[in-house]
């Protein structure tokens, strides 16, 4: 210990004394939190709002129905010899003109549409991430080539291209994977452009430049330094790809170009049209699949709106300002009373 006077002393044994360990001072101030280790940046999560809760309930309920209901409703191809009948105690959603239970068909069709939506969502997200993130990280000729390819796919109209590609595929070869591949190949370009712009912004940040200068491999720089910053964008694009896939498959199936060896919500609408369900007034045949598509799309859209608040903080600030304004108005009303 070095004595500099009655009031000032320098001590060298402070780290060894328990009463000198860092902690809150007598005034109640706390020590600053320790910085997080590199690579453990906290990711923003969407706040639980009524819209997000409603979207999760809708999507979760439909997914649960598509997974569980096929085991409870029986074989949808079984003919009950009833013909076209309305909802009853034995058949909650009635039967088709050939006596098949509509509820059993709806359960299997929902599962098929969910499978196509999940496949297209994964494939389109992977393609957009590869051409958008990897191309922007490499830069140079690779980035220019990937960007040109994305622009070409953006210029070509999506729905006519899907119809042309599906028309060239033989009906016996048109399965779930074929339709999913066709839809994924025509829906990745717009997402790739967004990811490219975001990656170019993240690539110029200091911690990414430091990782590249330190000799880190490209896959590690992308996976550890760049990708965590793009997860909200990827999640939003995945949700959008699922919505577009289910709607696109329903349109193809309604035109007779869907999966020929599987049942989806689009094929239910196709057979209802061929069976003249609308002129016959058989609403129980075409309303349930159409309503299922609408509710699932609405649920995913509500989830996507919540993810957008993470991507664009201005949306969250607007919602917060509205809440504060409502609280101030309620307080003013109470004060006036």
Secondary structure by P-SEA (a helix, b strand, c coil): cccccccbbbbccccccccccccccccccccccccccccccbbbbbcccaaaaaaaaaaaaaaaaacccccccccccccccccccccccccccccccccccaaaaaaaaaaaaaaaaaaaaaaaaaaaaaacaaaaaaccaaaaaaaaaaaaaaacccaaaaaaaaaacccccccaaaaaaaaaaaccaaaaaaaaaaaaaaaacaaaaaaaaacccaaaaaaccccccaaaaaaaaaaaaaaaaaaaaaaaaaacccccccccaaaaaaaaaaacccccccccccaaaaaaaaaaaaaaaaaaaaaaaaacaaaaaaaaaaaaaaaaaaaaaaaac
